[in-house]
């Protein structure tokens, strides 16, 4: 079965709304996990003082892409989180997860 773009968006929105009921935050890395890791990376320069500040910014960006109903940006953002979550501090500092379309939270 193949879903149309609108049907796919509706499924994603429903899953996003239901995920807290099951304790799930979706597939892949989360803002919390990525921000906690980033704050421990001495090689990565950040203006953030605490991982929660980073997490709040990350979650706002994630919600913005949902509000815009932009599946491409949502997927790119999750890809970036996954990359940040699976890369070393040195790789991140070298730009391994850089994406022109996604601003860093």
N, C-alpha and C positions, 0 to 999 in steps of 0.2 A: 504494500500500500504506500502510495506517495502522497505526501501532504503538500498543499499549496502553501505559498508564503504566508498568507493570512492564517491558515490553519496551524502552521508551524509556530507562528508567533503566539497564537492563542494557547497552544500546548505549553510553550515555554513560560508564559505568564501564569498559567494555572499551576504548573510545577513549582514556580518561584513562590507563589502564594501558599502552597501546601507544604513546602519543604520544612518550615519551622515545626510543623506538627509531627514530623518524623525525626526531628533533630538533625536533619541534613542541611548542608549549606551548598549543595550542588557537587558537581564533579570537579576534581582538580583542586588546585591551591585556593586558599581563602585569603581575604585581605588581612585577617588577623595573623595567620601563619606567616605570610610574606612580610608583613610589617615587623613582626617580632624578629625575623631573620635579618631583615635589612638594617635594623637598629644595632645589630651585633656586628655588622660588617664595617670594619675600620676603613677599608678601601673605598667604600661608597660614600660620597659626600651627600648629605641631606640637610635640609633646613629644619627638619622635624626634631623635636626635643624628646619625644616619647612615642613608643609604638602605637599608643591609642590615638594620638593626633594623626599619625600616618593612616591608621585604620579608618578613622572617621572620614578623612579625605578620600581614601580608596572606596569606601562604601558610598559616599556621595557621587563619585564618578560613575560607579557601577549603576547606581539608581538613575543617574542622568541618561545613560545610554538606554536604559529600559524605558524611561519617560519619553525619549525620542523615538522609541519603537524601532531602533536600528539594530537589526540582527547582526549585521556585519561588524559593527563596533562592539557589540556585546561579545561576539565570538573572539574578536581580536583582543579585547580586554582580558578575557579568560585565558587566551593563549599567552598573553604577557604575564599574567599571574602565574601560570604554570611554568613558564620559562624562569621567572624570578624564583619560584619555589624549588626548582630543580637545578639551578646554576650555583656555582661557587661565587663567593664574594669577588674574587679576581675576575671571573668571567663577566659578572654584572658590571663591574667597574670598567671593563674593556668594551662595554656596549653590546654584549651578547643578546640582550632582550630588548634593545631599542626598536621602536616602531614609530615611523613618521606620523601615522594616523592616530596614535593614542598618546595623550599627554600623560606624563608620569604624575601620579598622585603624590 
